[in-house]
Structures are given as structure tokens and as C-alpha cells.
Amino acid sequence: MQVRNSAKALVYHKGCILLNRCISRFGEYYALPGGGQNPGELLTEAVTRELREETGLYVKPIRMCGIYECISPPRKDPSHKLYCIFLCELTDETPASPTEPDACQVDQRWVLLEEIRQINLFPRAVRNNISRMINSHEIIYLGSERKK
């Protein structure tokens, strides 16, 4: 199993956070937009590309604000992901159509920052530290998890 870097966008705009709304066999949940880094691609390039593919929006990464690691069990498709979270600035408020949404993604939503704790945002470490990631100028280590 190889480690896969995942570049995630924390887009904070007018008091709201941009999230992908997803539906899987486990029900509805939300996730930060973003995805896998390609070989030869900078993380900042990956987060910009992934956000455009999944939401149709253009952003400028401002700074890395969080890092989180997760190892999924060796069932059908084991994975070891390192989430690199970037605080991003929206550069164009007029989205194009998404070209490559995630498999479980049904749309995206702007969620008020004060409502983040009430929604089913994964991973929980991201949900519980959104305000810290926005307000701190340090990279926040959100922890490591080995799912069982």
C-alpha cells in the first residue's frame, strides 16, 4: 500500500465554507473539495485543479493550514492518505460546470461557519478544527487515524 497525497481546499468566503455534498451507502455527508496529487504536480497545483474539476470554481491557495493522515483497513481497497489542507481564496464567484465530481458527490454547498459543527463533515478532525485552521497562521496537525 502506497501513501497517497490528497490536496484539500478550505475555501472561506463571506462567512461560509465550500463543501462537497456526498451520498454513499452510509448516507449523506460532507467533505472538503480536493483530491489526489498527480506525479510531478505541486500540491498547490493539485488543490487548484481538483477544486475546478469538482466544483467549477477557481481558487488561489493562500497557505497550508492543516494536515491529517488516515489509513483505511485492507478490505476491498485499502488506502493510506495524507490530507494536505490549504486555505484558499475564491478568485471567481461564477462557477463553470464541474467536469469530474467525486464518485459520491452530488453537489456542493456553501455552509455558514457557525453551522459546520451541526453537519456530517468528514473527517471529524477537519470539522472540529475549521475555525482554528482559518484563524491560525500555523499548520495545524489534525492527527492520524487507523480505521478498523
N, C-alpha and C positions, 0 to 999 in steps of 0.2 A: 504494500500500500504506500503510495507516494503522498507527500504533503501538497495540497492544492491551495495556492493563494487566492483569496476572494476579496476583491476591492468593492467595498460598500459605500454608498453615498448617504450622508446625513445632510439632507437639504432642508435648511431652516429659512423660511420666507414668510414675512408678515405674521409671525407668531404661530406658524404651522410647520409641521414636519411632513414631507412627502413619503408615503409608504405604498408598497405594493399590497393589494388585497388579493389573497390567495384562498383557494378552496381545494382541499385534498380529502382523502378518505377519513381523515381525522377531524374534518370540519373547516370552518373559516378561521384564518389567521392573517396576520400582517407581518411584513418583513421590509427591511431597508432595501431599496433597489441596488442592484450591483451583481457582480458575478466573477467568474474565473478570469485570472490573468493569463494571457497567451504568452508563449515563449517569445522573448525579445521585446515585450511590451512593458513599459513602465507602469507602475501601479496607478499613477495619476492618469495615464492614457487609458488604462483598463476601466477605471471608475467612470470616466467621461463617456467612453464607448458604451459600456453596459447600461448606463443611465439613459442614453439616447436610444439604444435598442429596446429597452423595456418600457420607457415612458414617452419617448419622443421629445424630451426636454434636453436643453443644453445647459451644462453647468461648468463652473470653473472650480476645481479643487483649491481650497484655501490652505488647509493643513490637515495632517493626520491627527485624529482626535481620540482614537481608541483602537485596541487590539484584543482579539478574542480567539481562542483555539477550541476546536471541537473534534472529537474522534467518535464516529458512529460505529456501532457494532458490526462485526463481519457476517451480516446476513446475506442478502442478495447483492448489495452494492456497498461495501464498507468504504468509509471516507475519512480522511484526516484533513480538515480545513483550518486555515489560518485567516481569520477575518481582519482585514485592514480597513478601518473605517475612517473616511475623510469627511470633514465638514466642507460642504460645497455651497457655492453661491450660484443662484439661478441667473443665467445670462440672457435668457429669452423666455418671457412668460407665455408665449404662444406655442403650444406643443404641436409637433407633427404626429402622425400615427406611429405607434410603436411598431418596430419591424421584427423583433424577436423577444416577445414576452417569455417569462419563465413558464415551465410546464403547468404549474398550478396557479399561475397568476391570471386573475380575471379582469382586473383594472387597477388603477392607482387612486389614492385619495390623499387629500391634504387634511391632516388631523391636528387640531389645536394642541399645543404643547401641554397644556394643563389636563388634557384628556388622554394622554398617552398611557398613563398607569391603569386606565379602565379598559383598555383594549387588549386583545390577544396578540401581542407583538413578540416575535421570536427572533433571536434567543432572548430569554428573560433578562440576562445580564445587560443587553442593549437597552431594553425597555426601562430597566431600573436606573440607568446611568445617562439617559439622554441629556438632561439638563447639565450634568457635570461635563459631558463631552462638549456641549455648546459653550459653556462659560469658562472652562479651564483652558489655559494655554499650554497645558502639558498633555502628552499622550497618556491616556488612562488605560491601564491594564485591567480588562474586564474579567479575567480569569480563564481557566482551562476546564474543559468538561469531557469526561469519557462517558458517553451514553451507554446504557446497559440494555 
